[in-house]
């Protein structure tokens, strides 16, 4: 997932600086980009000069409200912070336009402290302006809550926090809450604490942003997490958990590993599910599997007492009746096929939301067609709507010019883009006859 990161105020700017550092790390270590643009917005020129990783130009280090503050901040008065943000919001919008690969951006992340003046006042204002200008991309915010001593000694901090949280929640697609206090270490100085806290706040985002952009097989796991998965999950008040574990470089013969396969966990989970289903009075339980020996194997369900009720290609619908007179369910059969559109490339997406692989295909397709929107006829069918599912008989699929495209495993963005480019190049121009 690729973000445009905007830090507001002193705290937000320093955390945005950490995101710029993370992007350099991703580029050098993995050859990928996770931040397409990184900006710091402040009313205090001195705070901007203390950053180290964000580019040193007026388009990336943006001063707002200089006519009213003289470049010396707003002194925790977040009403003034909101006022100057409204006056100078166009500076931020214009700066975002300069991002070289902005078309690859999946979402925005705006960061600020809730207790300050510039950050807490400008966050809801800039969030709203970005959403209005770039309505097709989600806008997330990260709000850093104040330290305990700030809450006790500065009444203005509590007021700023309350107004910032309320105003931002009403305009942002999701709000990440970050507790400063939990990161404090008693064995470090205040300066050392702040530097480490900013790094710790940004670090959990590194893995989740890299996951969907990986190109090296050694970094790709059994399941993919891409922008589509994140955008389907992140909404409203949000927190981000993070953990790490030290793994030995060498494994000695006979050393025990944390391998949970063949330990009966699948059987236990299936048994618990069947018990729950019986309690609600169901007369049987259905399962979805495939004939290939990769995952969700139909053969494993057959060993657990299930029988094949229906099939479609490699897909198997399995059934375990709880009563003798219970009939078998059937798969919904395809009833219609999307048709080509003369003079356009017809792209038809059927998406139900529960399949991570199809969500990935959907997000990549949206990126692939962005350069040819005038030549694309895009139709998206959300098949979690039963009427749509019954009409088409298609649960999740991708069709281009009426032909079904293989999406398992999900094709890469470059492959989809090449396919679209090839289709666009073959469009025959229709010349009207006079």
Phi, psi and omega in degrees: 000137182246134184241152159261121184254130179232116178264130183246129182080183183295309181298310181299320179297320180291324177289322175299325176300322177293323177295322176297323178292320178298323180295321176297321179296316179296323180292316183284321184275322189238353179070029180231164179241131180243347178232113181279336178203139182228124186228147173239128182240127183206159174261359181245114183295326181296321179297320180293325182290343181276357179282155186241333188252331178288141184305143183268068174215165187292342180277341180249334173246098194256122177266129177241152175070023184296331180290331181264333184249347183067019179078022183240020175086177183248003175061043178067011178270095188287341173297321177291322177300318179293322182295313181289333176293320177295322181290322188247017181300330180297332177299318180291315180299316180295324179293321180299324181297338182279353180300126188299310183249049182299328182297342178273353183291134178267327184198170175251146172231115178254133187235138177199160172273140181282343186266346183278190181259302182295312183295307184292329180282321185274340185303306179295329181291310181292323178302314180297317181293320179295319179297321180293321183281322183238071188291342183276355183239138179293148179242112179257152177233147174241118183250122181268119181282151185288164174291161180299320182293332177290321180295325184278329187256344184233102181299327181298329180297317180295317179297313180301318181297315181298313182291323181295313181298314182295314184290320183289319181300329183285344184240337184275153175287330176203150180234113174277124177262130183234123183265109179301320190299325185290347181266353186294136175243129184286343182268011180235156177287171180299316180297315179297321178298312183297319179297317181289323180297315180300319179293319181292327178294319183280329188304316181300336180285340188299307183296318184289329177284324181289330190305313184278353183252000185298145177238339181271129183303329184290343179262359184257122182271190182292330179238142181262142173240112184241181183305321181299318179297317183294315183292334176286338187260319189278114179200145178066210178292129189222144171232157182236115178274155184206137177211159179218156180219136179278125179252141179291144178289329180237142175247120182284151178302134179086353181289135183286144180241165179268060179259115185263006176289152180060028179250006177084012182291319179299317179297319181295317180294318180294320179297319179295321179295317179297322179296318178297320181293321178297322183297330181271005174087017179290150183263004178176174180223133180257151178221152181250131179212176177231160184279343181279147182276059180243293176211161183048050185290129179296327181298327179291318179296325179297325178292339180265015175096009179268154177234153181286120180266330181196164180212154176208102186066234179273353182281137178235130172262119184250153189216137175232106182282146175256357178219149187292328186264023182269129177281165182271144174284166179227150174289147175286125182273149179294133184251332183219163179232132176301144184255152174296160178239120181303133177077004181222163168265114183274115178247119180241119180249125173252118186222133181253348175092335184272341184267110181302321182297317180289328175298321178296314179301317181299313181294321180291324178296319179299323178289324186290329185266357188298334181278349185231035186301328181287346181247007183248133171254097185262129174231128180244125181246116179271103189276006168287349171277115188298325180297318178294316179299316180294325182292315184267326187072024180237128182271303177214130183189164175234125176241136174235120183053042176080359181252131181287133180258134180292126184237015177231116355290163184303127176294151181291162178300318181296323179292317178295319181297319178296320179297315179295315179300320180294318179295319180296320182294340182266359179294129179269126180292130180269116180260118181295141179269128181250000000 
